[in-house]
Amino acid sequence: MARRSDPCPALVLFGSGPPNDREADVSLPRRIVVAISGASGAIYGVRAVETIREDRSVELHLIISAGAKATIEYETDRSVADVAKLADVVHEEKDLAATIASGSFQTHGMLVAPCSIRTLSAIAIALNDNLIVRAADVHLKERRKLVLMVRETPLNATHLRLMHEATLAGAVILPPVPGFYQRPKTLMDLVDHSVGKALDQLGIEHSLFERWSGIRPSSTRAE
Ligand SMILES: Cc1cc2nc3c(=O)[nH]c(=O)nc-3n(C[C@H](O)[C@H](O)[C@H](O)COP(=O)(O)O)c2cc1C
């Protein structure tokens, strides 16, 4: 199912936190690809989509793997349809003829959240057998930003080797490992910290966490 909502209104320079070295192209909307794969932690992908959607100038492309459709329903209180509604374009995982399967379709960057070990493995060896992996490979070959929120624990040597391979190919490995210096109070505070770090990589503005501004005396720290 491919679905388009209103055409993207704003023309955004690559200069607003660009992930690549290209010349700014003022005629392009800022296109972001989000893929949700079937690792635990579907909420990371859902939260990323919800946050990106707050900026209507972003043209949001979404792929949800078959495994992720199950984890979204199982782990969150959102339905797959609710999540899909937030995207400008929803691509089928098997649609290797989709726009984002080609390097000629320009995008600003891609986030896989969460990224399963299966999807990490396929990306690391360029096994372009589905659209998530193909679109990720396109981002790497075109030297665009690719952020992988790899979720598994513990990690064996193969997982670590594949993360190393993906890093050498240009991916940013960003596991959901939250900081605690902001004194999180809820589960969503933890989720938001990790998602915010991923969106920082893509140059997406957000207010998911308060930025570190140095150590303050404990008596003046806001609770
Ligand atoms: C409830 C549930 C939780 C899972 N959690 C993880 C996980 O945290 N990490 C992981 O790599 N795979 C996890 N898996 C296994 C993946 O879903 C499985 O490897 C699947 O083939 C991934 O396919 P995909 O990457 O195409 O979505 C989980 C599966 C289920 C059903």
The ligand as an SDF file (V2000), in Angstrom:
LIG
                    3D

 31 33  0  0  0  0  0  0  0  0999 V2000
    8.2940  -10.4420   20.7540 C   0  0  0  0  0  0  0  0  0  0  0  0
    9.5410  -10.5620   19.9450 C   0  0  0  0  0  0  0  0  0  0  0  0
   10.6650   -9.8580   20.3300 C   0  0  0  0  0  0  0  0  0  0  0  0
   11.8420   -9.9340   19.5830 C   0  0  0  0  0  0  0  0  0  0  0  0
   12.9160   -9.1920   19.9830 N   0  0  0  0  0  0  0  0  0  0  0  0
   14.0360   -9.1730   19.2300 C   0  0  0  0  0  0  0  0  0  0  0  0
   15.1240   -8.3270   19.5970 C   0  0  0  0  0  0  0  0  0  0  0  0
   15.0920   -7.6110   20.5870 O   0  0  0  0  0  0  0  0  0  0  0  0
   16.2020   -8.3020   18.7710 N   0  0  0  0  0  0  0  0  0  0  0  0
   16.2730   -9.0470   17.6310 C   0  0  0  0  0  0  0  0  0  0  0  0
   17.2690   -8.9520   16.9260 O   0  0  0  0  0  0  0  0  0  0  0  0
   15.2470   -9.8680   17.2670 N   0  0  0  0  0  0  0  0  0  0  0  0
   14.1420   -9.9520   18.0330 C   0  0  0  0  0  0  0  0  0  0  0  0
   13.0800  -10.7520   17.6770 N   0  0  0  0  0  0  0  0  0  0  0  0
   13.2370  -11.6200   16.5060 C   0  0  0  0  0  0  0  0  0  0  0  0
   12.9470  -10.8820   15.1940 C   0  0  0  0  0  0  0  0  0  0  0  0
   11.6000  -10.4600   15.1580 O   0  0  0  0  0  0  0  0  0  0  0  0
   13.2420  -11.8500   14.0400 C   0  0  0  0  0  0  0  0  0  0  0  0
   14.6420  -12.0890   13.9740 O   0  0  0  0  0  0  0  0  0  0  0  0
   12.7410  -11.3570   12.7180 C   0  0  0  0  0  0  0  0  0  0  0  0
   13.1460  -12.2780   11.7250 O   0  0  0  0  0  0  0  0  0  0  0  0
   13.2610   -9.9910   12.3790 C   0  0  0  0  0  0  0  0  0  0  0  0
   12.8930   -9.6800   11.0740 O   0  0  0  0  0  0  0  0  0  0  0  0
   12.9790   -8.1990   10.5020 P   0  0  0  0  0  0  0  0  0  0  0  0
   14.3140   -7.6880   10.8500 O   0  0  0  0  0  0  0  0  0  0  0  0
   12.7780   -8.3730    9.0580 O   0  0  0  0  0  0  0  0  0  0  0  0
   11.8770   -7.4160   11.1360 O   0  0  0  0  0  0  0  0  0  0  0  0
   11.9020  -10.7310   18.4240 C   0  0  0  0  0  0  0  0  0  0  0  0
   10.7590  -11.4450   18.0400 C   0  0  0  0  0  0  0  0  0  0  0  0
    9.6100  -11.3640   18.7820 C   0  0  0  0  0  0  0  0  0  0  0  0
    8.3940  -12.1410   18.3390 C   0  0  0  0  0  0  0  0  0  0  0  0
  1  2  1  0
  2  3  1  0
  2 30  2  0
  3  4  2  0
  4  5  1  0
  4 28  1  0
  5  6  2  0
  6  7  1  0
  6 13  1  0
  7  8  2  0
  7  9  1  0
  9 10  1  0
 10 11  2  0
 10 12  1  0
 12 13  2  0
 13 14  1  0
 14 15  1  0
 14 28  1  0
 15 16  1  0
 16 17  1  0
 16 18  1  0
 18 19  1  0
 18 20  1  0
 20 21  1  0
 20 22  1  0
 22 23  1  0
 23 24  1  0
 24 25  2  0
 24 26  1  0
 24 27  1  0
 28 29  2  0
 29 30  1  0
 30 31  1  0
M  END
$$$$
